[in-house]
Structures are given as C-alpha cells and as structure tokens.
Amino acid sequence: DGGLAATPPPRDGAEVVAQATPAMASAAQATPQAGPLHWLSRLRTPGPLGVDQLDGSWVHKSNRQIVEVIKGDRIFGQDGTRTKIVARDKDTITIDFDGATFRATLRGDELFWDDGDIWARREPRQLLTDPVSAATT
C-alpha cells in the first residue's frame, strides 16, 4: 500500500502523527519533485512568460489608435517596425528599440512599460486561448 500507515486513536490527548509507509519513503527518494505538494513549488518559482503568452493585439492606453501586435518573440508596429523581445522573466519582457532598452511588466491584460506607456490587450486572453468559449459568447 502506498498510503499512510494506520495508527491507533490517541489516548489522553496525545498528538496524532501520520507515518509514511516504506513505499511512500522510497517513492519520495526516487522522485523528489513528486508528491501531493509538488504543485505548490511550481507556484513559488514561476518560469518566464511563455513565447505565445503575449500573442495578440495590444493598444496604447494613451492613444487607442496605436496598435501593436505581438507574435512569438516579435512585436510588430503598425508603422512596419519589427522589434525582437530579447529577454523574458516570470512577468516581464525586455526589448531593445532605437538604441534603448525597455522593459514591460505584465499585470492582468496590461503591459506596463518602464517609460510610462501602458498597453492593453485588445481581446481578452480567454478569447485568444479558448475557441469554444469565444464561439459561444
């Protein structure tokens, strides 16, 4: 059995302690990243933004006529510019544009750039990733 070992009920207010069976102990040693709380460690150490996580159209909040399109590791401006995303972190991207480095932080469906500019996702993220929901709304 790979579960917890059964222990008799405590007497006189004694503390109940779960004991791992030998099968649990060997499994934990063989796969240190496995187990019921492994998902928690993934929440604490998020990886970089996925390459396609930002894909879609983004409008400048200061001028909603300006639209940028992000596809993969590129940002396409409506004026024909193509800018490569040079770095990604858990919630930030970095670009080099006209000799300067700019960094944006993703919060919800907005990118907050370090020069004060804010881009808002044109379509909600759910519509980009869930075609079934998009078709039924």
Buried (B, 14 or more C-beta within 10 A) or exposed (E): EEEEEEEEEEEEEEEEEEEBBEEBEEBEEEEEEEEEEEEEEEEEEEEEBEEEBBBBBBBBBEEEEBBBBBEEBEBBEEEEEEBEBEEBBEEBBBBEEEEEEBBBBBEEBBBBBEEEBBBBBBEBBEBBEEEEEEEEE
